[in-house]
């Protein structure tokens, strides 16, 4: 029997088991397929097909239609320094914003789960609220606070005697960083709050009974227990940082990949380069996700 015939029979058997399951295991498999089918249908039209078109676009010889074959866009990405700078800016800025957001998230989650204080529900609502805000709105809020007419800008100028024009930082890298962190802190906090519910409080109480202070207890007892949550928060937050577009589109203080794709399309409609950047972006995020999830699973097993 040829391998092709064997594969055909195997596929037929699997299809038959899904259509007319006879055992409980086959029925369970059918339920899994039925529940996952809507996602794969959506992913096919919202992700897989656009990715194929994007790949074809990146090697098209014509910028207005996918025709011919040319590797010029890929050669441009590999040789022109501006695109290497874009890649570097994207990685270091997303990493920095992610680290800051996770650190803030750990502190906020610790306070929310370990202490009782008035208006706790209101505080939780205010912390989670930025998730619902579009990036453009976040950018405008940064301008309102830190721009040339911003509230904080004029407050600092009033007390220091400086000029608001010199103090304004909304459209600098610092202003963009504030916008990113404001949007990312709720994401890291949501993951970490769930992790904190699994912390062994008996171990913390034992450490304090033996004379360990709050910081030593956190470092030696709490932090090792929440480490999988910290890693998961970093993964989610880093991917979100890579995908932010509205904030950087308005502030435009750093040339990152999402902004560069917009510029390639808006100026000259360079669809080949935009397609190549988008494809690299997707592959990188996908690879990062798989590697990170494997690391998380290993981390959980070790804990």
N, C-alpha and C positions, 0 to 999 in steps of 0.2 A: 504493500500500500504506500503510495507516494505521500510525502509530507503535506502537499497541497490538499489531497483528498482527506487526510487526517484532520487538518485544520478546518476544512469545510464541515466535516462531521461534528467536530467539537463546537463550532459556532452554531450549528443547527441544534445540537443538544442543549446548549445554553439558552438559545432563543426559545426553544420548546418549554424549558423549565420556567422561563419567565412568563410565558403566555399561559401555560397550564401547569402550575406548580403542584407537585404531589406530596412533598414533604414539608415540614414546618420550616426547615432551613431554606428551601426554595421559595416558600411564601414570604419569608423575611427578606430575602434578596429582592423579590419583586417589589415589596413595600419600599425598600431603600431606593430602587431605581425610579419608582413612581414619584417619590418625594423629591428626588434630585433632578428629575427630568425638567421641570420648569426653569431651574437655574441654568442647566446646560443649553436649553433653547435660547434663553436670554443671553447667555455668554456667547453663543454662536453668532448672533446678530449684533451684539454690542461690543464684543471683544475679538473673537477669532477672525471673523470676516474683515473688520476694519484693520486688524494687524496684517493680514495677507495683502490688503490693498496698500497699506502703509509700506510694507516691504517692497511691493512692486513699484510704488511711487519713488522710493529712494534710489532705484536703479533705472528710472525712466530717462530717456534722452530728451523728452519734451516736458517743460515745466507746467503746461496747462492740460495735458492729458497723458495717461500712462501708455506710452508707446516707445518702441526702440529699447536699446539697452546701453547704459553708461554707468561707470563707477566713479564719475567725477565728484558726486556728492560725498561719497565715502573718502575719496582722496582728499577732498577739501577739509573734512573733519579731522583727518589724521595729520595734516600738514600745516594748517593755519593755526597760529598760536591762540587766536581769539576763542576758538572752540575748546582748546585745552584749558584755557582760563575759565571758561564757562563751567566745564566739568569740575575743576578744582573748587570754584566758588560754590557750586551746588553742594558738593560733599562736605566741605569744612563748615559752611554756614548751617546746613541742616544738622550736622553732628553737634555743633555748639548749641544750637537752639534746643535740640533734643536733650542733651545732657542737662542744661539749665532747667528745662521743663520737668524732667524726671526728678531732679533734686528737689524742686519746689513741690512736685507731686508727692514725694515721700514725706516731706514735712507736713503738708496739708493733710494727707491721709492719716498720718500718725496722730495729729491733733484731733481730727474728727472721730477717730475710732477709740482713742485712749482717754479722752477728756469729755466732760459734759460742761456746756456753757450756754448762756442764753442765746436765743435766736439762731440755734444751730441749723434748723431747717432753712432759714433765710440764707445763711452763709453757704450751705450746700447748693441752693438754687443759684446764687450769684457766681459760684465757682463753675458750675456746669453750664451757665448761660452762654458763654462765648462759642460753644459748639454750634448753636443755632444761628450765629452771625455769619453772613457771607464775608469773604476776605476783603471785598471793597469797603464794606461798612467798618471793618476793623481798621483798615488803612485810614479811613476818614476820621475815626476816633483818635488815632495817633496824631493826625494833623491838627485836630481840635485841641489836643493836649500839648503837643510838642512842636507845632508849627509856628510860623512867624506871628500869627495871631492867637496862638494857643494859650490856654489858661495857665499851665505850668510854666510856659516860657515867660509870660508877662509877670508871673509871681516871682520867679527867680530874678528877672530883670529889675523888678521893683526893690527887692531886698539887696541886690548886689550893685545896682546902678549901671548895669550893663545894657547893651542894646539887644532888643528882641531878635533883630536880624542876625546877630552873631551867636546868640544862645540857641536859636531854633535848631532842632536835630531831627525833625520828623522825616525828612528826606535823606537822612544819612543812614549808614549801615546800622548804627545804634537804634534809630527809629524803626527800621525794618526788623531788627532783632526783637524789639519790644512787641511789635505786632505779631511776630511768629510765636513768641513765648506765650503771649496772651491767648492765642488760639490753641496752643498745644497743651498747656497745663491741665485743662479739663480732661483731655484724653488720657494723659498719664495718671491723673488722679482717679479716674473711673476704674482703671485696671488695678491700681494699687489698693484701693479701698476694698475690692473683692479679695485681694490677697491677705489683707490684714485680718479678715474674719477667720482665717485659718491659722493664725499665730497661736502658739501654745503659751497661754498666759501663765500657766503653772511654772514654766521654765523661767519666765521673767520675774515672777514673784520669788522664786528660789534664789535667783541671782541677786535681787535686792536684799533678801534676807541675809545673804552672805556678805553684805557690805558694799556691793557694787552700786555705783551711782547711776543716774539716768543715762548718761552718755555711754558709759561702759556697758550697761545692760543692753542698750540699743545696738552698739557695735558688735558685741560678742554673742548676743542671743537673738534679738529681733531681726537684725539685718540678714544673718544667714537664712532665717526662715522666710523672709520676704524676697530673697534673691531671685527665685523664678519669676515673681511678679515684677520685679525691677527690670529683668531682661525682657519680659513680655511687653511692659510699658515702653521700653526703649524701642522695640521693634515697631509697635503700632505708631508711636510718636514720630519716629524717624521716617516711616513711610508717609505719614501725613505731612511732615515738613517738606518732603520731596515734591508733594503734590500741590502745595499751596500756590495759587496763581493770582487771585484777586488782590491780595495785599501787595505783592511785589509789582503787580501791573500798575498800581496807583503810585506807590512810593518810588519805584524804579531806582533804588540806590545801589543795587548789586545785580550784575548780569548773571542770572542763574538760568538753568535749562528751560523752565517753563516760560520765562520772559523771553528767552532767545527764540523759542519756537514761535511765539507770537510775532516777534520782530521779523523773522524769516518770511512769515506769511504776509504780514502787513506791508513790508517794504520790499517790493520787487516780486512778491509771491514766489519765493524760492522753495517750491514744494518738495523738491528732492532732498535738500538739506534738512528741512523740517521733518520729513518722513524718516530720514536716517536718525536724527536726534530722538524722535519719538520712539523708534524701534529700540535703540540702545537704552533709552530710559525704561521701557517696559521690561526688557531682558534683565537689566540690572536690578530692578525692584523685585522681579520674580525670583531671581537667583538669591538675592538678599533674604527674601522671605523664607525660601526653602532651607537655606543654611541656618538662619536664625531659629527656625522652628526645630531643626534637628538639635541645635545647641540647647534650646529650651527643654526639650525632652530629656537630653542627657543630664541637664542641670537638675531636673525634677527627680530623676532616678537616683542621682547622687545624694540629694537631700533626703 
